[in-house]
Amino acid sequence: MKIALKLILLVIIVGLGYMVVESIMEPVRFNKQKDKREIAVIQKLEDIRSAELAFKAINGKYMSDWDTLINFVKENEFPIIKEVPDPNDTTNTIVIRDTIGYMPIADSLYGRREAFNIDQLKYVPIPNEFFNNEMFDLNAGTIERGGMPVHVFECKVDYKTMLKGLDEQLIINLKKKVEEMNKYSGLKIGSME
């Protein structure tokens, strides 16, 4: 009887110890995965910003349509311009600009990145087992500042999408914490305001 009671207590102690360790390790694993996904999402947001800036440099405005933006990056080129001072100007204030060639925008922006796929630019980088064609929310337009129109864009993804497949309660807690600070509950670049 004493041995049976000791075995039952041992099983209960081991079970409680496991539960304590799990209650500590679950948030640690969550934060590790969150940080890993945030790094991937931030890189993708920076890539999107580069594409938007290239689009604006050539077209004078930002683009809110993914297909147009991606096709622009795939099919257009930046001019390569050589600037030299005018030999007839002794003050070296006049510059002669000459277009010496063209470089594809995709190569200029992403040429040094191995296995970069421009067609995947619009998709949120989450593990394949949770991926269901989740896309970034992309907006572009014009707002008025100081009586002048200003072109703006915003690209964002919320924590619920970005952290899909992780502990739901920890995602809810994270969103609440960020919203209490009056911040967007996710990651974004740019602003429509």
C-alpha positions, 0 to 999 in steps of 0.5 A: 500500500505504501509503495503504491501510494509512493508511486502515485505521488511520484507520477503526480510530481513528475506530471506537475513538474512537466506542466511547470516546465511546459508553462515556462517553455511555451512562451519561450518557443512562441517568442523564438518562432515570432522573432524568426517570422518577424525577420522574414516579414521585415525582409519582405517588407523591405523588398516591397518598399524597394519595388514601390520606390522604383515604381514611384521613381519612374511613374511618379506615384506608388502602386496598390495592385500587386500584379502591376507592381510585380510585372513592372519590376520584372519587365522594366529597366533603370537607365545607367547614367554617366555624369561628368563635369562639363570641360568648358565650365571652369567652376565644375557646376555644370554636369553632362549626363549620358545614358550608357545603358540599361539594367533590369529593375529586378537585377538592380534591386534583388540581383545579389539575393540567391533564389529570390522569386519576384512572383512571391513578393506579395505572399506573407512568408510563413511555414508551408504547413500553415500557408494558404496564399496569405498576402500582404495588404497593400494600399497606395494613394494621395493625401494632402499635407500643407496644401500639397498632394503627397503620394503614399503607400502602406504595406502591412500584415497582422500578427494573426496572419503572420503567426498562423499556427502558433499558440492562439492565446499567446497571439491574442495576448501579443495583439492586446499588448500592442493595441494598448500602446495604440500601435498596429498589431502586426508589422507594416511599412509606410502609412496612408496617413 
